[in-house]
Amino acid sequence: MASPEQSIFERRVDPVLQAGVVLAMVFVVDLFGLIISGTDTVGVSNRFPWLCAASFMLFFALFNAVLSAAAANTAKYWGRSVYSFMGLALGAGLLAWAFSGLTISEAGSYRWIYLVVTVGYLVFLGLVSMIKNVVSFAQREEWNRPRLKNRERDK
């Protein structure tokens, strides 16, 4: 078990588990939106489930990319992450379609939002990987003293 001082960003959490938890959160929020819309106290749009799906996909994208920094095997983590994201996108889309009765084409601009979130997810993964590589390179280098430029040679 992890020590209480260990940061959430240092933990190794399986991407499939992350996607499963996020998909469950999408279901709960969609169900809550359905209950609220049934009471007629607050006007809930029929596109709310699509908003919820896209929002939780972005949530997964951010946290999955950040948590990928702690992965021991980056290639394996990336593979599982991308497949988990695809499963989450499909599952959240099916839930949104089931709760709203609208396809993604009928839901307005959500097709483009899905595309933007997907591209953003890949960019997040790439940035975190690049930062991880730069940090590991910097840690391997010896930083005894900076190299001095020979100004005499330049003149």
N, C-alpha and C positions, 0 to 999 in steps of 0.2 A: 504494500500500500504506500502511496506517496506521502511524504512528510508534509506537515501543515505549512511549512515555509516555502514549499515548491510552488512556483508560479504556474498558472494554467497554461502559459505559453511554453513551458518546459516539459509538459506532459506529452506523452505519445498517445494520441487518441486515433483509433482506426477511422478512416474516412467513411467507411460503410456505416459505422455506428453514428457518426456525425450526421450523415444524410438521413438515416432512419429517425433520429431524434428530431431533426428539422422537419421531416415529412409528417411526423406525429404532431408537431406544433402547428403545421399548416392545417391539418385536419381539425385540431381543437379550435383554432381561430375561425376557420370556415364554419364549423358547427356553432360557435358562439355568434358569428354574424348572422347565420340562419335563424337562430333563436331571437336575436335582437330585431331582425326584420319582421319576424312573425308577431311581435308585440306592437308594432306600429308606433312605437315611441320615438324612434330615431329612423330617419330615412337612410336605408342602406342600399347602395346601388347594386344592380344585378351583376355588375362587373367587379364587385368587391372580392370574390374568390380569386379572380385573375390578379388583382392588386396584391392580395395576400401571397399568392404563389410566387410572383416576381420579387416581392420584398424578402421573402424567406430564402429564395435562391441567392439574392444578393448577400443576405446574412451568412449563408453557408459559404459563399465565395470568399468573403472577407476572412472569416475565422479559419476556414480550411487552408487558405493561403498562408496565414500567419502561423498556424500550427504545423505547417509543412517545414518550417525552419528547424523544428526539433526532430525531424525524421532522420533515422540512422541511414536508411537506404532511400535516397531521394527518388530514384527511378521507379522503384516499387510503389512508393507512396504516391507518386504522380499518377501512375497507372490506375491505382485503386481510387484516387481522387477524381480523375476524369470520368471513370465509369460510375462512380457514386453521384457525381454531378449530373450525368446524363440520366441516371435513374431517378434522381430527385426532380429534374426538369420534367420527365415523363410522368412521374407520380403526382407531382403538384399540378401539372396540366390536366391530368385526368380527374383529380379532385376538383379543380376549378370548373372543369366542364360539367362534372356531376352536380356540383352545388349551384352553378349559375344557369346551366342549360344552354350556354353559349360556347361555340367553338372559338378557338383563338383568333380566327379570321373575323368572326362576328363581334369580338370583344374590343374592336377598335385598334388602338396602337400597341396592344400587348404583344403582338408578333414581333414588332421592332424592339420592344422593351426586353423580350426574351433574348433577342439577338445581341443587344447591347450588354446585358448581364453576362451572357456567355463569353463574349469577347473580353469583357472586363475581368471575368474570372481567369481566363488564360493569361491576361496581362498581369494580374495580381500574382499568379503562380510564377510567372517569368521574373517579375521584380524580386520576389522573395528569394528565388533561386539565385539570381544574380547577386543580391546582397549577401546571401549565405556564402557564395563563392569568394566574394571580395573579402569578407571577414575571415574566412578560413585561410586565404592567401596571406592576409596581413598577420595572422597569428603564426604562420609558418616562417615568416621572414624574421631575420634578426634585426633588432632595432638598437644596436649598441651605440651607434653615433651616425649622424647624417653624413652623407658624402660631401666633401668640400670641393667646390669648383676651383680649378686652377686658373685664376684670372691672368696669370703671367703668360700662359700659353695662348689665350685669346687675343692678346695685344700684338 
